[in-house]
């Protein structure tokens, strides 16, 4: 068996390259070029209120999870990371979620609404109001 001998300088260079490679492999959100800012007040909140925060559900009237305002919705979101956001996981039934929300017979969020919420989370879940 042949042994490979490398100098300590070469070894340090290899370790540096590997460290740079692995630290640069973090999953950063990538949005399609030209993606515009999602407006919380005009786009995200109406979708959540229509599907989740309606009367008898997550409207703040005693339900366990209040989804009626930015402040309460934001508590279920990890800005920049949909996969670590409870809101995203329950509307897509990903992660350790047991039930897809909203439950039947209510209609599920549309693909467009889910995409909008996903982009909003990727854009750091800001409380934006657009003209």
Secondary structure by P-SEA (a helix, b strand, c coil): cbbbbbcaaaaaaaaaaaaaaaaaccccccccccccccccccccaaaaaacccccccccccccccccccaaaaaaacccccccccaaaaaaaccccccccccccccccccaaaaaaaaaaaaacccccccc
